[in-house]
Amino acid sequence: MPATRLMPSEEASDLIALTRDIVAKELAPKVAQIEASGEFPREVFRTLGRAGLLSLPYPEEFGGGGQPYEVYLQVLEEIAAVSASVGVGVSVHALSCFGLFTAGTDEQRKQWLPEMLSGEQLGAYCLSEAHAGSDPAAMRTRAVRDGDSYVLNGAKAWTTHGGKADFYKVMARTSDDGGRGISCFLVPADTPGLTADHPEQKMGLMGSTTATMLFDDVRIPAERRLGDEGQGLPIALAGLDSGRLGIAAVATGLAQGALDAAIAYAKDRQTFGKAIIDHQGLGFVLADMSAAVESARATYLAAARMKDAGQKFSRQASIAKLVCTDNAMKVTTDAVQVFGGAGYTRDFPVERYMREAKVMQIFEGTNQIQRLVIARDLAR
């Protein structure tokens, strides 16, 4: 990781130091085993929660850290540099709390948010469906009002923490009015009728469980609806702007981890009588990798500062997600190249970094969708 960071306060610098200490002691020794076995590191999230690292961008009155996104994202990057699976999980948890914080009533926030932010409750986010990924307005999962309750039926695909979370932020159709017919609900994991399908067998992020969530007559009180009926898609899309910044930071951390590994190897490996980092052809590759990581970091921080200033940042969030994830794919691919044949084996972690980087270009809106968002904003 960068030896130092330019942080906005002493408290923020202390948070970076705390994060580095926790991930070095509690996460780094376990990462290889977690990814090899596919086990879900639930206790790591509790540790991060108890240290206050799962609640950083939320107000202190609800048990949050009261930190700007500029700080939260750099903490997230530090986590992701050690474990992309956990970094993605932290970002998804923050996204799962977003709807309650922004659209919930004061009573709803006071009742549920403190426990969600403590780390004792882990969240998941249910938006995509098998036929409705990039086009969420095409979703079919339905919530039907029945007295003082709603009854949910359908399936939600690609759910991070699916089957492992304690609560699910769910978008479901309450009318047939296209994108204006979707509402948002907070569903406890133990609600009868809610089950997880078999976890997906993925290319990477083995320590991050992904599953389709099945809703079979899942009855929840109407008080668990967030916002009014029909406000679900705007709630979801507003959350995605912030979530894209989270993934941008995770991708940057992943790229930094790959760069660190490549530099260490290039200093140690000798060919033709000198370290391979001293060969210009290899040194230039590492220089380009470093430039990509630092430009990615600058891009997501610029977007975060706009958010913190209360300015519109949707286009900047899409730019950050696009730039940071494309750069992560390039940097991790080059890291494998630096290691040569050894990089193609599982004796070193860079092949895993390369596999993990690929999905960064896909989730939270594919990079093709980011280009569409950016172009439409430019047209306006």
C-alpha positions as CSV (number, residue, x, y, z in Angstrom):
1,M,0.0,0.0,0.0
2,P,1.1,3.6,-0.3
3,A,3.4,4.4,2.6
4,T,1.5,7.5,3.5
5,R,-1.9,9.0,2.5
6,L,-2.9,12.6,2.5
7,M,-5.9,12.5,4.9
8,P,-8.2,15.4,5.8
9,S,-7.8,14.9,9.6
10,E,-5.7,13.3,12.3
11,E,-8.7,11.1,13.1
12,A,-8.8,9.9,9.5
13,S,-5.1,9.1,9.6
14,D,-5.7,7.1,12.8
15,L,-8.4,5.1,11.0
16,I,-6.0,4.1,8.2
17,A,-3.5,3.0,10.8
18,L,-6.2,1.0,12.7
19,T,-7.4,-0.6,9.4
20,R,-3.9,-1.6,8.4
21,D,-3.3,-3.2,11.8
22,I,-6.6,-5.1,11.8
23,V,-6.2,-6.5,8.3
24,A,-2.6,-7.4,8.9
25,K,-3.4,-9.4,12.0
26,E,-6.9,-10.7,11.5
27,L,-7.3,-11.0,7.7
28,A,-4.0,-11.3,5.9
29,P,-3.0,-14.7,7.5
30,K,-6.4,-16.2,6.5
31,V,-6.9,-14.9,3.0
32,A,-5.3,-17.7,1.0
33,Q,-7.2,-20.4,3.0
34,I,-10.5,-18.5,2.7
35,E,-10.1,-18.2,-1.0
36,A,-8.9,-21.8,-1.5
37,S,-11.8,-23.3,0.6
38,G,-14.5,-20.8,-0.3
39,E,-15.4,-20.4,3.4
40,F,-17.3,-17.2,4.3
41,P,-15.3,-15.1,6.8
42,R,-18.2,-14.0,8.9
43,E,-16.1,-13.4,12.0
44,V,-13.9,-10.9,10.1
45,F,-17.0,-8.7,9.4
46,R,-17.8,-8.8,13.2
47,T,-14.2,-7.7,13.9
48,L,-14.4,-4.9,11.4
49,G,-17.9,-3.9,12.8
50,R,-16.7,-3.8,16.4
51,A,-13.8,-1.6,15.3
52,G,-16.3,0.8,13.7
53,L,-15.2,0.1,10.2
54,L,-18.5,-1.0,8.8
55,S,-20.3,2.2,9.7
56,L,-17.9,4.9,8.7
57,P,-20.0,7.0,6.3
58,Y,-23.1,7.1,8.5
59,P,-23.9,9.6,11.3
60,E,-22.7,9.1,14.8
61,E,-26.2,9.4,16.2
62,F,-27.0,6.0,14.7
63,G,-23.8,4.4,15.7
64,G,-21.9,5.4,12.6
65,G,-18.4,6.9,12.2
66,G,-19.5,10.2,10.9
67,Q,-16.7,10.1,8.3
68,P,-16.8,11.6,4.8
69,Y,-16.7,9.3,1.8
70,E,-13.2,10.5,1.1
71,V,-12.1,8.8,4.2
72,Y,-14.4,5.7,4.1
73,L,-13.3,4.8,0.6
74,Q,-9.6,4.9,1.5
75,V,-10.3,2.6,4.5
76,L,-12.2,0.3,2.1
77,E,-9.2,0.4,-0.3
78,E,-6.9,-0.7,2.5
79,I,-9.2,-3.7,3.3
80,A,-9.5,-4.7,-0.4
81,A,-5.7,-4.6,-0.9
82,V,-5.6,-7.6,1.5
83,S,-8.9,-9.3,0.6
84,A,-11.0,-8.2,-2.3
85,S,-13.8,-10.6,-1.1
86,V,-14.0,-8.8,2.2
87,G,-13.7,-5.4,0.6
88,V,-16.6,-6.1,-1.7
89,G,-18.5,-7.3,1.3
90,V,-17.9,-4.1,3.2
91,S,-19.1,-2.1,0.2
92,V,-22.2,-4.2,-0.2
93,H,-23.0,-3.9,3.5
94,A,-22.8,-0.1,3.3
95,L,-25.0,-0.2,0.2
96,S,-27.5,-2.4,2.0
97,C,-27.9,0.2,4.8
98,F,-28.2,3.1,2.3
99,G,-31.9,2.8,1.6
100,L,-32.9,2.8,5.3
101,F,-30.7,5.8,6.0
102,T,-31.9,7.9,3.0
103,A,-35.6,6.8,2.6
104,G,-36.5,5.4,6.0
105,T,-38.5,7.3,8.6
106,D,-36.9,8.6,11.8
107,E,-38.6,5.7,13.6
108,Q,-37.3,3.1,11.2
109,R,-33.8,4.5,11.4
110,K,-33.7,4.6,15.1
111,Q,-35.2,1.1,15.4
112,W,-32.9,-0.8,12.9
113,L,-29.9,1.2,11.8
114,P,-27.8,1.0,15.0
115,E,-27.7,-2.8,15.0
116,M,-27.1,-2.9,11.2
117,L,-24.1,-0.6,11.6
118,S,-22.6,-2.4,14.6
119,G,-21.4,-5.3,12.6
120,E,-23.6,-7.8,14.4
121,Q,-26.0,-7.6,11.5
122,L,-24.6,-8.1,8.0
123,G,-26.6,-6.9,5.0
124,A,-27.3,-7.9,1.4
125,Y,-28.8,-6.1,-1.6
126,C,-31.4,-7.7,-3.9
127,L,-31.9,-5.8,-7.1
128,S,-30.8,-7.9,-10.1
129,E,-32.8,-10.8,-11.5
130,A,-31.7,-13.5,-14.0
131,H,-33.4,-11.6,-16.9
132,A,-33.0,-8.1,-15.3
133,G,-29.4,-7.2,-14.6
134,S,-28.5,-4.0,-16.5
135,D,-32.3,-3.3,-16.9
136,P,-33.6,-3.4,-13.4
137,A,-37.0,-1.9,-14.4
138,A,-37.7,-5.3,-16.1
139,M,-37.8,-7.1,-12.7
140,R,-40.7,-9.5,-12.0
141,T,-40.3,-10.2,-8.3
142,R,-43.6,-8.9,-6.9
143,A,-44.8,-7.6,-3.5
144,V,-48.6,-7.7,-3.1
145,R,-50.2,-5.7,-0.3
146,D,-52.4,-7.8,2.0
147,G,-53.8,-5.8,4.9
148,D,-50.9,-4.6,7.1
149,S,-48.4,-6.8,5.3
150,Y,-46.8,-7.4,1.9
151,V,-46.3,-10.8,0.4
152,L,-43.2,-11.2,-1.8
153,N,-42.7,-13.8,-4.5
154,G,-39.9,-14.2,-7.0
155,A,-36.1,-14.6,-7.2
156,K,-33.2,-12.2,-6.9
157,A,-30.0,-13.2,-8.6
158,W,-26.3,-12.4,-7.9
159,T,-26.9,-11.6,-4.3
160,T,-23.6,-11.0,-2.4
161,H,-23.9,-12.5,1.1
162,G,-26.9,-14.5,-0.2
163,G,-27.8,-17.1,2.5
164,K,-25.2,-15.5,4.9
165,A,-26.7,-12.0,5.5
166,D,-28.9,-11.1,8.4
167,F,-31.1,-8.7,6.4
168,Y,-31.9,-8.1,2.7
169,K,-32.6,-4.8,1.0
170,V,-35.1,-5.9,-1.6
171,M,-36.6,-4.2,-4.7
172,A,-39.9,-5.7,-5.7
173,R,-42.7,-4.8,-8.1
174,T,-45.8,-3.3,-6.4
175,S,-47.5,-2.3,-9.7
176,D,-47.1,-2.8,-13.4
177,D,-46.1,0.8,-14.0
178,G,-42.6,0.0,-15.3
179,G,-39.8,1.6,-13.4
180,R,-42.3,3.6,-11.3
181,G,-43.9,0.4,-10.1
182,I,-41.0,-0.8,-7.9
183,S,-40.8,-0.5,-4.1
184,C,-38.1,-1.1,-1.5
185,F,-38.3,-3.4,1.5
186,L,-36.1,-4.4,4.4
187,V,-36.5,-8.2,4.8
188,P,-35.0,-10.1,7.8
189,A,-33.1,-13.2,6.9
190,D,-35.2,-15.4,9.1
191,T,-38.5,-14.5,7.5
192,P,-40.4,-17.7,6.6
193,G,-40.3,-18.5,2.8
194,L,-37.0,-16.7,2.2
195,T,-34.3,-19.2,1.2
196,A,-31.0,-19.1,-0.7
197,D,-30.3,-21.3,-3.8
198,H,-27.0,-23.1,-4.2
199,P,-24.1,-20.6,-4.1
200,E,-22.7,-19.7,-7.5
201,Q,-19.5,-21.4,-8.6
202,K,-17.5,-18.3,-9.6
203,M,-14.2,-17.5,-11.3
204,G,-13.0,-15.5,-8.3
205,L,-14.0,-13.9,-5.0
206,M,-14.4,-17.3,-3.5
207,G,-14.6,-15.9,0.0
208,S,-17.7,-13.8,-1.0
209,T,-20.8,-16.0,-1.2
210,T,-23.1,-15.2,-4.1
211,A,-26.5,-16.8,-4.4
212,T,-30.0,-16.4,-5.8
213,M,-32.5,-15.5,-3.1
214,L,-35.9,-17.2,-3.4
215,F,-39.1,-15.5,-2.2
216,D,-42.0,-18.0,-1.7
217,D,-44.9,-16.1,0.0
218,V,-42.5,-14.1,2.1
219,R,-44.8,-12.0,4.4
220,I,-43.4,-8.9,6.0
221,P,-45.0,-6.0,7.9
222,A,-45.8,-3.0,5.8
223,E,-43.7,-0.9,8.2
224,R,-40.7,-2.6,6.5
225,R,-41.3,-0.8,3.3
226,L,-38.7,2.1,2.8
227,G,-40.2,5.2,1.3
228,D,-43.5,5.3,-0.6
229,E,-44.8,2.7,-3.0
230,G,-43.1,3.3,-6.4
231,Q,-40.0,4.9,-5.0
232,G,-37.9,1.7,-5.0
233,L,-36.0,2.3,-8.3
234,P,-34.9,5.8,-7.4
235,I,-33.8,4.6,-4.0
236,A,-31.8,1.7,-5.7
237,L,-30.2,4.0,-8.3
238,A,-29.2,6.6,-5.8
239,G,-27.6,3.9,-3.8
240,L,-25.7,2.6,-6.8
241,D,-24.0,5.9,-7.3
242,S,-22.4,5.5,-3.9
243,G,-21.9,1.8,-4.4
244,R,-20.0,2.4,-7.6
245,L,-17.6,4.5,-5.6
246,G,-17.2,1.6,-3.2
247,I,-16.3,-0.8,-6.0
248,A,-13.9,1.8,-7.5
249,A,-12.1,1.9,-4.2
250,V,-12.1,-1.9,-3.9
251,A,-10.7,-2.3,-7.4
252,T,-8.0,0.3,-6.6
253,G,-7.0,-1.7,-3.5
254,L,-6.9,-4.9,-5.5
255,A,-4.7,-3.2,-8.1
256,Q,-2.4,-1.8,-5.3
257,G,-2.1,-5.3,-3.8
258,A,-1.1,-6.7,-7.2
259,L,1.4,-3.9,-7.7
260,D,3.0,-4.4,-4.3
261,A,3.4,-8.2,-5.1
262,A,4.9,-7.4,-8.5
263,I,7.4,-4.9,-7.1
264,A,8.5,-7.3,-4.3
265,Y,9.0,-10.1,-6.8
266,A,10.8,-7.9,-9.3
267,K,13.3,-6.7,-6.7
268,D,14.0,-10.3,-5.6
269,R,14.1,-12.2,-9.0
270,Q,17.4,-12.1,-10.8
271,T,18.1,-12.5,-14.5
272,F,21.2,-11.7,-16.5
273,G,23.0,-10.7,-13.3
274,K,20.6,-8.2,-11.9
275,A,17.1,-7.8,-10.4
276,I,14.5,-7.8,-13.1
277,I,13.1,-4.4,-11.9
278,D,16.4,-3.0,-13.2
279,H,15.7,-4.2,-16.7
280,Q,14.1,-1.2,-18.5
281,G,11.4,-3.4,-20.2
282,L,10.2,-4.6,-16.9
283,G,10.7,-1.4,-15.1
284,F,8.5,0.4,-17.6
285,V,5.7,-2.1,-17.0
286,L,5.8,-1.5,-13.3
287,A,5.9,2.3,-13.9
288,D,2.7,2.0,-16.0
289,M,1.1,-0.1,-13.3
290,S,1.9,2.5,-10.6
291,A,0.6,5.3,-12.8
292,A,-2.7,3.3,-13.3
293,V,-3.1,2.8,-9.6
294,E,-2.5,6.4,-8.6
295,S,-4.7,7.8,-11.3
296,A,-7.5,5.4,-10.3
297,R,-7.2,6.6,-6.7
298,A,-7.2,10.2,-7.7
299,T,-10.3,9.6,-9.8
300,Y,-12.4,8.0,-7.1
301,L,-11.3,10.6,-4.5
302,A,-12.3,13.4,-6.8
303,A,-15.8,11.9,-7.1
304,A,-16.0,11.3,-3.4
305,R,-15.2,14.9,-2.6
306,M,-18.0,16.0,-4.9
307,K,-20.4,13.7,-3.0
308,D,-19.1,15.0,0.4
309,A,-19.6,18.6,-0.8
310,G,-23.3,17.8,-1.6
311,Q,-22.8,18.2,-5.4
312,K,-24.2,15.9,-8.1
313,F,-21.7,13.1,-8.6
314,S,-23.5,10.5,-10.6
315,R,-21.4,10.9,-13.8
316,Q,-18.2,11.2,-11.7
317,A,-19.2,7.9,-9.9
318,S,-19.6,6.1,-13.2
319,I,-16.3,7.5,-14.4
320,A,-14.6,6.4,-11.3
321,K,-16.1,2.9,-11.5
322,L,-15.1,2.6,-15.2
323,V,-11.5,3.9,-14.8
324,C,-10.7,2.1,-11.5
325,T,-12.0,-1.3,-12.6
326,D,-10.5,-1.1,-16.1
327,N,-7.2,-0.1,-14.5
328,A,-7.4,-3.0,-12.0
329,M,-7.9,-5.5,-14.9
330,K,-4.8,-4.1,-16.7
331,V,-2.7,-3.9,-13.5
332,T,-3.5,-7.4,-12.4
333,T,-2.9,-8.8,-15.8
334,D,0.5,-7.1,-16.0
335,A,1.3,-8.4,-12.5
336,V,0.9,-12.0,-13.8
337,Q,3.3,-11.0,-16.7
338,V,5.9,-9.7,-14.2
339,F,5.9,-13.1,-12.5
340,G,6.3,-14.9,-15.8
341,G,5.4,-18.6,-15.7
342,A,5.2,-18.5,-11.9
343,G,2.4,-15.9,-12.2
344,Y,0.3,-18.5,-13.9
345,T,0.5,-20.9,-11.0
346,R,-1.3,-20.8,-7.7
347,D,2.0,-20.6,-5.9
348,F,1.6,-16.9,-6.0
349,P,-1.5,-14.7,-5.4
350,V,-1.3,-12.7,-8.6
351,E,-3.4,-15.2,-10.7
352,R,-6.1,-14.8,-8.1
353,Y,-5.9,-11.0,-8.3
354,M,-6.4,-11.2,-12.1
355,R,-9.5,-13.4,-11.7
356,E,-10.9,-11.1,-9.0
357,A,-10.4,-8.0,-11.1
358,K,-12.6,-9.3,-14.0
359,V,-15.9,-9.1,-12.0
360,M,-15.1,-5.6,-11.0
361,Q,-15.8,-4.6,-14.6
362,I,-19.2,-6.3,-14.4
363,F,-21.0,-5.8,-11.1
364,E,-22.5,-2.5,-9.8
365,G,-23.4,-1.8,-13.5
366,T,-21.2,-3.2,-16.3
367,N,-18.6,-0.8,-17.7
368,Q,-20.7,-0.6,-20.8
369,I,-23.5,0.7,-18.7
370,Q,-21.2,3.2,-17.1
371,R,-20.3,4.5,-20.6
372,L,-24.0,4.8,-21.3
373,V,-24.6,6.7,-18.0
374,I,-21.7,9.1,-18.8
375,A,-22.8,9.7,-22.4
376,R,-26.4,10.4,-21.4
377,D,-25.2,12.9,-18.8
378,L,-23.0,14.6,-21.3
379,A,-26.0,14.8,-23.7
380,R,-28.0,16.6,-21.0
